[in-house]
Amino acid sequence: MNKSHVIEHLKFALECKLQEAQQAADSARADAIHEQSAAETQYDSLSIESGYLAEGQSERVDQAHQAIHAFAGTYTVSCPSAIQVGTLVELADEQSEHHWFYIGPCEGGLKLTVGITPVRVITLASPIGRALQGRGAGEEIEFHFNGTTQWLEVISLS
């Protein structure tokens, strides 16, 4: 798999996430200041709730900006000998099925599709990330998930 294609898909996904958050924040702000949100009685809390929603949506925008900034530093890692942030990893499970992961600084769980191949972003703080950290091609790892043990082989790094 071409790492530069994965990076382009990742940049696009992060930009889309930022755009969605920005639209949601703009909509929440507009609702919070709309004349129909004004309290009619002392028990009417619609404007307060709208304000809290707008604040939360603005925090999502800030988090999206931080994620884009955090990933910018990971795009230059090339041909690592061990798994680290910025590494594209190919793993094979016990059934010889291949799985692709991009080790990111944040946004663990983000799913990308490059061509027809799914790629999942994981962080080194995740259980599988902790098991993979520092490993090289050809190494096997034991991974515990939901009470079951899985064995995975590191096929390639880029």
Rosetta silent file (secondary structure, phi, psi, omega in degrees, C-alpha in Angstrom):
SEQUENCE: MNKSHVIEHLKFALECKLQEAQQAADSARADAIHEQSAAETQYDSLSIESGYLAEGQSERVDQAHQAIHAFAGTYTVSCPSAIQVGTLVELADEQSEHHWFYIGPCEGGLKLTVGITPVRVITLASPIGRALQGRGAGEEIEFHFNGTTQWLEVISLS
SCORE:     score description
SCORE:     0.000 S_00000001
   1 L     0.000  141.574 -178.625    0.000    0.000    0.000 S_00000001
   2 L   -84.619  116.561 -177.134    1.241    3.458   -0.850 S_00000001
   3 H   -62.565  -35.274 -179.309    1.711    5.504    2.324 S_00000001
   4 H   -64.644  -33.395  175.392    1.320    8.807    0.474 S_00000001
   5 H   -66.612  -40.576  177.967   -2.182    7.737   -0.638 S_00000001
   6 H   -61.953  -44.142 -179.717   -3.071    6.908    2.959 S_00000001
   7 H   -62.708  -41.810  177.894   -1.794   10.311    4.082 S_00000001
   8 H   -62.220  -43.279  177.440   -3.869   12.096    1.420 S_00000001
   9 H   -63.866  -38.801  179.675   -7.000   10.204    2.522 S_00000001
  10 H   -65.326  -45.030  177.882   -6.196   11.002    6.151 S_00000001
  11 H   -59.574  -43.785 -179.957   -5.783   14.722    5.422 S_00000001
  12 H   -62.783  -43.876 -179.751   -9.099   14.716    3.556 S_00000001
  13 H   -63.154  -40.832  179.406  -10.890   12.892    6.403 S_00000001
  14 H   -68.144  -38.537  176.942   -9.546   15.346    8.985 S_00000001
  15 H   -65.134  -40.569  177.311  -10.559   18.331    6.839 S_00000001
  16 H   -62.602  -40.798  178.692  -14.070   16.857    6.429 S_00000001
  17 H   -62.892  -39.948  177.729  -14.291   16.396   10.186 S_00000001
  18 H   -64.698  -44.659 -179.870  -13.300   20.038   10.662 S_00000001
  19 H   -61.886  -43.113  178.471  -15.896   21.231    8.139 S_00000001
  20 H   -62.476  -43.380  179.449  -18.663   19.207    9.810 S_00000001
  21 H   -64.815  -40.529  179.976  -17.706   20.562   13.225 S_00000001
  22 H   -64.403  -42.750  178.552  -17.590   24.122   11.888 S_00000001
  23 H   -63.947  -41.502  179.108  -21.052   23.795   10.306 S_00000001
  24 H   -65.122  -40.376  179.164  -22.482   22.340   13.515 S_00000001
  25 H   -65.786  -42.706  179.196  -20.913   25.145   15.579 S_00000001
  26 H   -62.354  -43.262  179.345  -22.252   27.828   13.232 S_00000001
  27 H   -64.454  -43.148  179.934  -25.736   26.298   13.354 S_00000001
  28 H   -65.095  -39.451  177.686  -25.680   26.011   17.157 S_00000001
  29 H   -64.355  -41.673  179.220  -24.531   29.636   17.499 S_00000001
  30 H   -63.363  -40.570  177.975  -27.307   30.798   15.170 S_00000001
  31 H   -65.448  -37.830 -176.664  -29.873   28.853   17.203 S_00000001
  32 H   -66.898  -31.701 -177.676  -28.549   30.275   20.478 S_00000001
  33 H  -102.591    1.736  179.615  -29.015   33.888   19.367 S_00000001
  34 L   -66.306  144.858 -177.333  -32.228   33.404   17.406 S_00000001
  35 H   -60.740  -28.131  179.887  -35.161   35.468   18.679 S_00000001
  36 H   -76.372  -10.634  177.083  -37.267   32.338   19.218 S_00000001
  37 H   -84.944  -10.624 -178.604  -34.657   31.054   21.680 S_00000001
  38 L   -62.339  138.980 -178.952  -35.276   33.953   24.054 S_00000001
  39 L   -66.596  132.710  177.961  -36.682   32.873   27.399 S_00000001
  40 L   -97.142  -26.129  176.867  -40.394   33.545   27.800 S_00000001
  41 L  -136.486  173.438  179.994  -40.560   32.533   31.454 S_00000001
  42 L   -68.752  -17.459 -178.590  -38.083   31.997   34.248 S_00000001
  43 L   -96.063   -4.151 -179.126  -38.317   28.237   33.615 S_00000001
  44 L   -81.583  115.026 -174.669  -37.598   28.458   29.894 S_00000001
  45 L  -115.264   16.104 -177.427  -34.027   27.250   29.400 S_00000001
  46 H   -59.070  -43.429 -178.472  -33.876   26.853   25.620 S_00000001
  47 H   -67.261  -36.383  177.768  -31.447   29.748   25.139 S_00000001
  48 H   -65.993  -45.497  178.787  -29.174   28.442   27.911 S_00000001
  49 H   -62.753  -40.808  178.083  -29.201   24.942   26.423 S_00000001
  50 H   -63.487  -37.674  177.630  -28.505   26.354   22.963 S_00000001
  51 H   -64.630  -42.953  177.250  -25.574   28.299   24.372 S_00000001
  52 H   -62.867  -41.555  178.258  -24.100   25.171   25.957 S_00000001
  53 H   -62.332  -44.274  178.775  -24.520   23.300   22.672 S_00000001
  54 H   -60.775  -40.846  178.191  -22.796   26.118   20.774 S_00000001
  55 H   -63.837  -43.935  178.437  -19.911   26.037   23.255 S_00000001
  56 H   -62.680  -41.609  179.121  -19.569   22.262   22.888 S_00000001
  57 H   -66.674  -35.935  176.755  -19.607   22.486   19.105 S_00000001
  58 H   -64.967  -36.054  176.033  -16.930   25.178   19.218 S_00000001
  59 H   -64.261  -36.663  175.824  -14.782   22.830   21.312 S_00000001
  60 H   -61.726  -39.783  177.615  -15.183   20.190   18.566 S_00000001
  61 H   -62.047  -46.412  178.508  -13.851   22.716   16.056 S_00000001
  62 H   -59.984  -42.459  178.918  -10.835   23.402   18.298 S_00000001
  63 H   -64.400  -38.037  177.665  -10.208   19.661   18.664 S_00000001
  64 H   -64.762  -41.627  176.125  -10.376   19.187   14.884 S_00000001
  65 H   -62.374  -42.406  179.892   -7.803   21.979   14.404 S_00000001
  66 H   -64.057  -39.068  178.843   -5.568   20.376   17.044 S_00000001
  67 H   -64.574  -44.346  178.267   -5.841   16.967   15.322 S_00000001
  68 H   -59.758  -43.719  179.011   -4.878   18.440   11.946 S_00000001
  69 H   -65.100  -42.322 -178.649   -1.883   20.151   13.584 S_00000001
  70 H   -64.790  -40.005 -179.078   -0.874   16.973   15.470 S_00000001
  71 H   -72.332  -27.113 -177.683   -0.980   14.824   12.335 S_00000001
  72 H   -55.269  -35.114  179.484    1.058   17.330   10.302 S_00000001
  73 L   -77.848  -10.424 -176.892    4.189   16.243   12.135 S_00000001
  74 L   -94.433  -10.792 -172.767    3.611   12.544   11.456 S_00000001
  75 L   -76.027  -12.021 -175.469    3.584   12.692    7.668 S_00000001
  76 L   -94.573   -8.874 -179.541    7.364   12.845    7.282 S_00000001
  77 L   -67.568  122.040 -178.903    8.241    9.545    8.976 S_00000001
  78 L  -129.555  138.419  177.014    9.557    7.260    6.242 S_00000001
  79 L    46.300   56.897  178.917   10.695    3.645    6.327 S_00000001
  80 L   -71.401  153.534  176.934   10.865    3.226   10.096 S_00000001
  81 L   -91.257  -14.687  179.113   12.524    0.116   11.499 S_00000001
  82 L  -140.451  153.160 -177.679   10.103    0.032   14.430 S_00000001
  83 L   -69.091  128.904  179.324    6.470    1.005   14.899 S_00000001
  84 L  -150.910  177.396  177.024    6.046    4.596   16.052 S_00000001
  85 L   -60.730  131.897 -179.318    3.670    7.504   15.472 S_00000001
  86 L    98.302    0.546 -178.609    3.424    8.066   11.718 S_00000001
  87 L   -91.604  136.409  170.357    3.951    4.438   10.746 S_00000001
  88 E   -95.373  123.198 -172.091    1.669    2.618    8.321 S_00000001
  89 E  -119.573  133.980  171.836    1.500   -0.991    9.527 S_00000001
  90 E  -107.561  124.948  179.285    0.320   -4.133    7.784 S_00000001
  91 E  -118.687  152.293  172.569   -0.652   -6.949   10.146 S_00000001
  92 E  -121.817  136.173  179.024   -1.772  -10.521    9.505 S_00000001
  93 L   -93.410 -173.732 -176.737   -4.018  -12.378   11.936 S_00000001
  94 L   -64.068  -23.853  179.169   -4.241  -16.114   12.674 S_00000001
  95 L   -93.310   12.250 -178.822   -6.528  -16.617    9.661 S_00000001
  96 L    62.598   23.272  173.072   -3.935  -14.911    7.391 S_00000001
  97 L   -83.979  138.174 -177.554   -6.228  -11.919    6.873 S_00000001
  98 E   -98.254  139.910 -178.617   -4.309   -8.687    6.389 S_00000001
  99 E  -131.007  142.384 -179.304   -5.189   -5.481    8.251 S_00000001
 100 E  -115.083  135.342  179.072   -3.783   -1.976    7.780 S_00000001
 101 E  -134.330  140.846  171.420   -3.280    0.568   10.559 S_00000001
 102 E  -108.670  125.016 -179.298   -1.883    4.089   10.605 S_00000001
 103 E   -84.146  111.308 -177.103   -0.325    4.979   13.949 S_00000001
 104 L  -111.727  165.792  177.538   -1.525    8.495   14.748 S_00000001
 105 L   -78.748  -17.773 -179.173   -1.034   10.927   17.618 S_00000001
 106 L  -163.181 -173.071  178.575   -4.832   11.153   18.100 S_00000001
 107 L    64.562   31.367  176.221   -8.132   10.330   16.370 S_00000001
 108 L   -56.619  136.180 -179.142   -7.904    6.628   17.208 S_00000001
 109 L    99.214  -12.802  177.814  -10.753    4.713   15.574 S_00000001
 110 L   -62.830  130.186 -178.493  -10.922    6.915   12.477 S_00000001
 111 E  -108.621  132.905  176.463  -11.611    4.656    9.491 S_00000001
 112 E  -120.827  155.751  171.447  -10.320    5.341    5.994 S_00000001
 113 E  -126.296  116.295  179.925  -10.808    3.424    2.787 S_00000001
 114 E  -108.555  107.422 -170.401   -7.919    3.624    0.345 S_00000001
 115 L    69.492 -114.948  175.371   -9.081    2.044   -2.883 S_00000001
 116 L  -113.796    5.052 -175.272  -10.908   -0.963   -1.497 S_00000001
 117 E   -96.471  123.243  175.482   -8.618   -1.443    1.487 S_00000001
 118 E   -76.435  138.576  176.160   -9.779   -0.301    4.929 S_00000001
 119 E  -128.700  130.257 -179.693   -7.180    1.500    7.045 S_00000001
 120 E  -112.652  136.558  174.775   -7.833    2.309   10.679 S_00000001
 121 E   -84.287  129.752  174.015   -6.068    5.005   12.677 S_00000001
 122 E  -129.060  159.923  176.471   -4.908    3.808   16.082 S_00000001
 123 L  -110.509  162.578  177.602   -2.859    5.497   18.783 S_00000001
 124 L   -71.989  -10.973  177.298   -0.042    4.073   20.853 S_00000001
 125 L   -82.710  -15.714 -180.000   -2.257    4.561   23.927 S_00000001
 126 L   -74.286  160.516  179.307   -4.748    1.969   22.669 S_00000001
 127 H   -57.554  -43.994  179.338   -4.327   -1.672   23.741 S_00000001
 128 H   -71.093  -33.985  177.094   -3.214   -2.775   20.273 S_00000001
 129 H   -62.967  -41.889  177.456   -1.007    0.308   19.951 S_00000001
 130 H   -62.467  -39.233 -179.997    0.771   -0.549   23.209 S_00000001
 131 H   -69.227  -30.635 -177.347    1.337   -4.096   21.939 S_00000001
 132 H   -85.941  -26.309 -172.369    2.716   -2.836   18.614 S_00000001
 133 L   -52.460  126.743  176.850    4.936    0.001   19.876 S_00000001
 134 L    81.692   -3.949 -179.265    8.578   -0.556   19.001 S_00000001
 135 L   -79.161  156.814  179.308    7.936   -3.769   17.076 S_00000001
 136 L  -119.412  174.988  179.369    9.457   -4.425   13.653 S_00000001
 137 L   -60.783  138.866  179.714    8.529   -6.352   10.534 S_00000001
 138 L    91.832  -13.955 -179.597    8.371  -10.103   11.081 S_00000001
 139 L   -81.756  150.548  175.809    7.624   -9.876   14.794 S_00000001
 140 E  -107.801  146.583  177.078    4.561  -11.465   16.361 S_00000001
 141 E  -126.204  152.313  173.470    2.505   -9.879   19.090 S_00000001
 142 E  -105.717  128.455 -173.371    0.001  -11.240   21.551 S_00000001
 143 E  -128.844  125.915  179.568   -3.009   -9.004   21.899 S_00000001
 144 E  -100.560  125.547 -178.346   -5.759   -9.337   24.521 S_00000001
 145 E  -145.019  124.029  179.525   -9.168   -7.987   23.535 S_00000001
 146 L    50.244   43.618  175.757  -12.547   -8.579   25.224 S_00000001
 147 L    79.141    3.001  177.419  -11.254  -11.556   27.148 S_00000001
 148 E  -116.758  154.027  178.547   -9.758  -13.295   24.107 S_00000001
 149 E  -107.302  131.807  177.158   -6.160  -13.550   23.028 S_00000001
 150 E  -122.371  148.266  175.131   -5.181  -12.897   19.439 S_00000001
 151 E  -114.197  131.634 -179.562   -1.811  -13.301   17.779 S_00000001
 152 E  -126.890  145.955  176.110   -0.823  -10.895   15.041 S_00000001
 153 E  -112.215  134.425  176.236    2.244  -10.750   12.825 S_00000001
 154 E   -79.347  113.649 -177.960    3.769   -7.491   11.674 S_00000001
 155 E   -87.127  -49.901 -178.763    4.075   -7.940    7.903 S_00000001
 156 E  -151.115  157.863  176.705    5.367   -4.533    6.807 S_00000001
 157 E  -129.060  143.242  171.651    6.057   -0.983    7.961 S_00000001
 158 L  -149.267    0.000    0.000    6.190    2.192    5.926 S_00000001
